[in-house]
Amino acid sequence: MLCLEHGRYTVASGSTGLIRACVDASVQYSHARKTFEVPIGEHQLVKEMIAGMAAGYEFSRLLWLKAGWLRNTGKRATRETALAKWIACEQAEKAAAEAVQVHGAYGFSDEFPVERFYRNSKGASIYEGTREIQKLMQADYALGFRQDKPRRHNLPPWPFGNDV
Ligand SMILES: Cc1cc2nc3c(=O)[nH]c(=O)nc-3n(C[C@H](O)[C@H](O)[C@H](O)COP(=O)(O)OP(=O)(O)OC[C@H]3O[C@@H](n4cnc5c(N)ncnc54)[C@H](O)[C@@H]3O)c2cc1C
């Protein structure tokens, strides 16, 4: 479980970065591409997609930072990393799908990076514990069905007692 906690933390981090990449690519394209004589970013339904990605980025990042803070202070973060992993992966899949949509047919081609974001976002929902496993864990914590077993070893807080 300690290994999974490390792995899930890195996947949450990577997926949060993927959402950021989707926002950046979509914002750039929304300024550049014009339809009906205006940049597509001025159409309300395109704004809705950008808003969803931007919000997903913020709350994924906050959950990931919370897990990171707990880990840096040497506290157990099994529950928090599982939650951060689930939400960041789910939001990354959503953001990547919307990023393809914002790019229209170009999003489907490999001329822009968003089709790669779409494929990569899917893998993260499967490895290091599937989305379903993360959900079951959160439900079991909330219902009181799950208690973490004591660890045989704990990692020291970072930066290992120094004030730097
Ligand atoms: C890109 C990629 C890279 C990977 N890298 C590695 C790696 O480096 N090392 C490694 O060891 N593995 C790796 N894997 C494998 C990955 O860990 C497994 O695919 C994953 O654990 C799911 O197992 P499975 O594919 O056998 O799916 P299954 O266990 O067959 O699950 C199939 C579906 O049923 C659901 N399901 C299964 N059991 C339950 C349950 N009890 N309750 C609810 N739903 C359930 C799952 O969530 C999933 O949706 C990788 C996978 C991918 C896609």
The ligand as a MOL file (V3000), in Angstrom:
LIG
                    3D

  0  0  0     0  0            999 V3000
M  V30 BEGIN CTAB
M  V30 COUNTS 53 58 0 0 0
M  V30 BEGIN ATOM
M  V30 1 C -0.8800 2.1340 -19.9860 0
M  V30 2 C -0.8020 1.0670 -18.9370 0
M  V30 3 C 0.3870 0.8680 -18.2430 0
M  V30 4 C 0.4800 -0.1040 -17.2430 0
M  V30 5 N 1.6680 -0.2670 -16.5830 0
M  V30 6 C 1.7740 -1.2460 -15.6740 0
M  V30 7 C 3.0140 -1.4570 -14.9930 0
M  V30 8 O 4.0150 -0.7490 -15.2310 0
M  V30 9 N 3.1000 -2.4640 -14.0850 0
M  V30 10 C 2.0430 -3.2530 -13.7900 0
M  V30 11 O 2.1600 -4.1530 -12.9610 0
M  V30 12 N 0.8600 -3.0670 -14.4130 0
M  V30 13 C 0.7000 -2.0960 -15.3410 0
M  V30 14 N -0.5040 -1.9130 -15.9780 0
M  V30 15 C -1.5910 -2.8390 -15.6800 0
M  V30 16 C -2.6350 -2.2290 -14.7600 0
M  V30 17 O -2.1550 -2.0810 -13.4470 0
M  V30 18 C -3.8820 -3.1210 -14.8110 0
M  V30 19 O -4.3770 -3.0590 -16.1460 0
M  V30 20 C -4.9400 -2.6700 -13.8090 0
M  V30 21 O -4.5570 -2.9850 -12.4910 0
M  V30 22 C -6.3030 -3.2810 -14.0740 0
M  V30 23 O -6.1850 -4.6790 -14.1430 0
M  V30 24 P -6.8090 -5.4600 -15.3820 0
M  V30 25 O -6.3400 -4.8200 -16.6570 0
M  V30 26 O -6.5360 -6.8820 -15.1770 0
M  V30 27 O -8.3690 -5.1580 -15.3000 0
M  V30 28 P -9.4220 -6.0100 -14.4820 0
M  V30 29 O -8.9480 -6.2290 -13.0840 0
M  V30 30 O -9.8280 -7.1810 -15.2980 0
M  V30 31 O -10.6430 -4.9730 -14.4270 0
M  V30 32 C -11.5240 -4.7870 -15.5290 0
M  V30 33 C -12.5970 -3.8010 -15.1090 0
M  V30 34 O -13.3570 -4.3140 -13.9920 0
M  V30 35 C -13.2710 -3.4250 -12.9060 0
M  V30 36 N -13.1610 -4.1790 -11.6570 0
M  V30 37 C -12.3320 -5.2140 -11.3950 0
M  V30 38 N -12.4900 -5.6270 -10.1410 0
M  V30 39 C -13.4390 -4.8440 -9.5870 0
M  V30 40 C -14.0390 -4.7800 -8.2870 0
M  V30 41 N -13.6890 -5.5970 -7.2990 0
M  V30 42 N -14.9790 -3.8490 -8.0820 0
M  V30 43 C -15.3100 -2.9720 -9.0680 0
M  V30 44 N -14.7950 -2.9910 -10.3140 0
M  V30 45 C -13.8720 -3.9070 -10.5520 0
M  V30 46 C -12.0130 -2.6030 -13.1420 0
M  V30 47 O -12.0590 -1.3350 -12.4710 0
M  V30 48 C -12.0190 -2.4530 -14.6570 0
M  V30 49 O -12.8860 -1.4170 -15.0300 0
M  V30 50 C -0.6460 -0.9200 -16.9450 0
M  V30 51 C -1.8480 -0.6960 -17.6250 0
M  V30 52 C -1.9460 0.2840 -18.5890 0
M  V30 53 C -3.2700 0.5190 -19.2940 0
M  V30 END ATOM
M  V30 BEGIN BOND
M  V30 1 1 1 2
M  V30 2 1 2 3
M  V30 3 2 2 52
M  V30 4 2 3 4
M  V30 5 1 4 5
M  V30 6 1 4 50
M  V30 7 2 5 6
M  V30 8 1 6 7
M  V30 9 1 6 13
M  V30 10 2 7 8
M  V30 11 1 7 9
M  V30 12 1 9 10
M  V30 13 2 10 11
M  V30 14 1 10 12
M  V30 15 2 12 13
M  V30 16 1 13 14
M  V30 17 1 14 15
M  V30 18 1 14 50
M  V30 19 1 15 16
M  V30 20 1 16 17
M  V30 21 1 16 18
M  V30 22 1 18 19
M  V30 23 1 18 20
M  V30 24 1 20 21
M  V30 25 1 20 22
M  V30 26 1 22 23
M  V30 27 1 23 24
M  V30 28 2 24 25
M  V30 29 1 24 26
M  V30 30 1 24 27
M  V30 31 1 27 28
M  V30 32 2 28 29
M  V30 33 1 28 30
M  V30 34 1 28 31
M  V30 35 1 31 32
M  V30 36 1 32 33
M  V30 37 1 33 34
M  V30 38 1 33 48
M  V30 39 1 34 35
M  V30 40 1 35 36
M  V30 41 1 35 46
M  V30 42 1 36 37
M  V30 43 1 36 45
M  V30 44 2 37 38
M  V30 45 1 38 39
M  V30 46 1 39 40
M  V30 47 2 39 45
M  V30 48 1 40 41
M  V30 49 2 40 42
M  V30 50 1 42 43
M  V30 51 2 43 44
M  V30 52 1 44 45
M  V30 53 1 46 47
M  V30 54 1 46 48
M  V30 55 1 48 49
M  V30 56 2 50 51
M  V30 57 1 51 52
M  V30 58 1 52 53
M  V30 END BOND
M  V30 END CTAB
M  END
